[in-house]
Amino acid sequence: MLAQLRTTLFFACSFRLLAASTCDAHKIEHLDSALTAEIQAKFSSRFSKLPPPEFEARLASILQRGKANPVHAEVVGFGYNLGGGFGSRTNIFMNELALAMYFNRSFVACDRGFMKSVFAAYYAIRFPMDEGHNDQCGARPPDVQRGFAPNLMKVDFDYITSLKRFLHESTMTLKPEILAQVDARLAKAGFNHEKVRYLGVHIRHADKGHEMKNGKLLPTQAYADAIKPLLLEYDLKKIFVASDDPGAGDDMKENLRGMGVTVYQEYAKTSTDREYANNESMMPLVVDIEALKRSTVFVGTHTSNMGSMIFFKRPATAVSVSLDGDWDEDCQPNFNTVCCC
């Protein structure tokens, strides 16, 4: 009887015989049930080969179907409309897109201003957008994605990592003119990644302690202590520091005195106030992201949204070190708020 009801709802929604709100509620309920079943089956539907050659075809399909009928798209990417930092928004959005990819559901990005005014100014837009016509865009949809990535991570970390790396590479491509500006700024600072090998470190301070259950943050000295052997092992003489702490670069210099290394930090207020309204505040963040992504060795924390975002942007062969647990650990238990999984 339940299967027959779902079939009836499917056809009624397909031919627009029911209100959009009824159909959207049905889609969410059906997706939630599918996710529950897949968790119980230990994600047995996943592709067996990594990275699957089917990824590109499936991404093109879910985006095309979302573009053809955005009002009735089955999964709506809402992450960039939320408060919080750029890393947090990106991680949530990528989880939503990964959810659509895994279950082969049509996808549309919900835009309440941020996508077109901020994201599209720096990144080439590949996904279709909806501005509130889809009921899931008009009001924040149920957070089904929160049950997806952490559970798949426990079963097959390589799979979720491969999927997210593919999505980052496929949907977060800098516009050519922005890429040229980033390259010029990094080259001027001495970090031309094609000529210079360096260590990139993300130091998360500021208000992060208030989000964590133990209220503790790693001091800069802890990062420096972890970096010292890495500098020697990989013969690196330059360090790019990205941090919401304006004094992190100077602290790092002090802690590494005598090692003959150059430390560089370009602090941007946006890393603290999370305002992305203009190029003066946004461009330094974009430069930080690219510098950390390109670094020979990356050091960060898996409980930081920025840190985990950078991890998924880097190639599988790149050296990425987390100082507060492995990248495959579920970070959520450490937090009072939505974290980085």
C-alpha positions, -999 to +999 in steps of 0.1 A: +000+000+000+028+024+009+047+017-023+014+022-043+009+056-026+044+067-034+040+057-070+007+077-072+024+107-056+053+105-080+031+106-111+008+133-096+038+155-089+054+148-123+023+160-141+018+189-116-016+176-104-007+184-068+006+216-050+043+221-051+045+221-013+028+186-011+053+173-037+083+188-020+073+173+013+069+139-004+104+142-020+120+150+013+102+121+031+111+097+003+148+108+003+150+105+041+136+070+039+161+061+011+189+074+033+177+055+063+176+023+043+210+030+028+226+036+062+211+002+074+225-015+043+259+002+050+257+022+017+257-009-004+246+011-035+279+030-038+301+025-069+327-001-063+355+016-082+372+049-071+370+074-085+340+061-105+339+071-142+301+075-136+306+106-115+308+131-143+278+117-162+257+116-130+267+152-121+257+164-155+224+145-153+213+158-119+222+194-128+204+192-162+173+178-146+174+205-119+178+232-146+149+217-166+125+219-136+140+239-107+107+243-090+105+206-084+142+198-080+145+169-055+175+182-036+181+220-030+215+233-021+209+257+007+243+259+024+255+292+010+224+310+024+233+301+060+252+322+084+288+313+094+320+313+076+327+305+040+341+271+049+310+261+068+287+272+040+308+254+014+310+221+034+272+221+039+265+229+003+289+202-009+272+176+014+239+186-001+253+182-036+270+149-026+236+136-013+220+144-047+249+127-065+247+095-044+209+091-048+208+104-084+183+132-075+178+164-095+197+193-079+193+231-079+212+257-058+190+280-037+201+316-041+190+343-016+216+367-028+249+351-018+253+329-048+250+356-074+265+385-055+295+367-039+301+332-052+295+340-089+319+369-087+348+345-081+337+311-092+323+298-125+287+288-118+279+253-131+248+244-112+213+258-119+199+283-094+164+289-079+155+321-062+127+309-039+102+293-063+111+258-050+094+254-016+127+241-002+144+273-012+116+295+002+122+280+036+153+261+048+147+224+039+150+196+065+187+189+070+188+155+054+225+160+044+236+159+080+227+122+082+245+115+050+281+124+050+290+115+086+274+080+082+290+074+048+323+085+063+321+058+089+315+031+063+338+042+035+359+073+040+377+069+007+344+070-011+331+102+005+365+118+000+367+108-036+331+121-042+338+155-024+371+160-042+354+154-075+326+179-066+351+206-055+372+202-086+341+202-109+320+229-094+344+254-076+366+265-105+379+301-102+370+324-131+400+330-154+404+367-144+402+358-107+427+330-111+451+354-128+447+379-098+453+351-073+484+339-091+498+374-093+493+380-056+508+348-045+538+352-069+543+387-055+544+373-019+569+346-030+545+317-033+545+308-070+534+272-065+550+261-098+584+273-087+583+273-049+576+244-025+561+255+008+540+245+038+505+260+042+490+261+077+455+271+087+453+283+124+417+285+137+414+308+167+389+337+173+355+325+183+360+288+175+365+279+212+329+290+220+316+264+194+336+235+209+323+215+239+357+216+257+362+253+248+398+246+239+418+258+209+453+248+198+478+275+205+501+286+177+530+269+195+513+236+190+511+242+152+548+252+152+558+221+171+541+199+146+555+219+116+592+217+126+597+180+117+577+185+085+599+214+074+629+191+078+613+160+063+602+178+031+630+204+030+607+234+031+618+270+037+586+289+034+553+289+053+520+304+043+498+312+073+461+316+069+443+325+101+415+345+118+441+355+143+460+386+131+490+377+153+493+341+142+520+348+116+542+367+140+537+340+167+548+314+142+579+334+133+588+335+170+583+298+175+604+289+145+632+313+152+665+299+141+651+275+115+658+298+086+623+299+073+601+327+058+567+331+073+540+350+055+504+360+065+480+383+048+453+388+074+418+397+063+390+410+085+366+388+067+381+357+084+367+371+117+336+391+108+325+368+080+314+397+058+319+389+021+303+420+005+333+434-014+365+424-032+386+439-005+373+414+021+367+384-002+399+383-023+423+377+006+401+347+016+402+333-020+440+337-020+442+319+014+421+290+000+442+287-031+475+290-013+466+262+012+451+241-016+484+243-036+509+239-007+534+211-007+523+202+028+491+214+045+487+215+083+452+222+098+425+208+120+397+184+110+373+202+134+377+234+114+353+239+085+381+257+066+406+229+074+383+202+062+373+221+031+409+225+022+415+188+028+388+179+002+402+204-023+437+188-022+447+158-043+446+124-027+484+122-030+491+155-013+503+156+023+476+169+046+481+168+084+453+173+110+465+182+145+433+174+164+424+140+151+424+122+117+405+136+087+383+105+088+370+112+123+334+125+128+340+160+141+304+167+152+307+151+187+332+178+196+308+207+189+278+225+202+269+237+167+270+222+132+305+214+123+325+203+094+317+168+084 
